[in-house]
């Protein structure tokens, strides 16, 4: 069984301030407000978030990817500062392509250190990150014109034939909170049928290399996607996750961040996520 005390020592020794505060809120009953205060330091005057909030991109400039990470923190601690979120939506509105949606990364991030998988990145707006952004805005109950326009932009893209596991994960967050429940449930069933053959889906967590395992889609027993996976698949993934704790108390990464600081930052994040999932499933 994972050692929570060692994991706590790891978090307080190496994790970022925002993640230490997140850990304290999730596991020690601390208030959510300090997490929001720490998050505010990553928000730029243009309303977007930068400064390495997503540790694989070290640019101080605002990026849609970092806005999604900021909203994830708010959702995880169950609190949102509406003004902060609306300023971020204003940034997304200005960053949107003429046809709708924002790209994951805006040009210019390459001037600062970034992970190899972002090198040469130039993709048009897609389900990632837009579906996740809209889903989180629904979850946080923050209304904004960008949310409504982008939701309509997302629906037809859910029918694409070449969706990868990252696309499906982002789409699942949108569908979990979309107001039109019959439409959302029908789309979720179609995407669930595509997942086993989707690029970057990793049904066996013990296989080498990076990939999205069942627990990425069902990190909690009550997750929207949990009914799509057999109990045995979730149990195998939990066994692997529980056994992955390292000697220093933290969990490892399956990709290469841009440097040692980013690696420790990510390990703090992954350790909290691992502990949260294991606790929810009764493994801690």
Secondary structure, DSSP 4 states (H G I P E B T S, - for coil): ---HHHHHHHHHHHS-HHHHHHHHHHHH---SHHHHHHHHTTB-TTS-B-TTSSTTB--SS--HHHHHHHHHHHHHHT---HHHHHHHHHHHHHHS-TTS---SS-TTGGGS-B-GGGTT-----BHHHHHHHHHHHHHHT---HHHHHHHHHHHGGGG-S---HHHHHHHHHHHHH-S-HHHHHHHHHHHHHHHTTSTTB-S-TTSSS--B-HHHH-SSTT-TTGGGS-HHHHHHHHHHHHHT--TTS----SS--SSHHHHHHHHHHHHHHHHHHHHHTT--
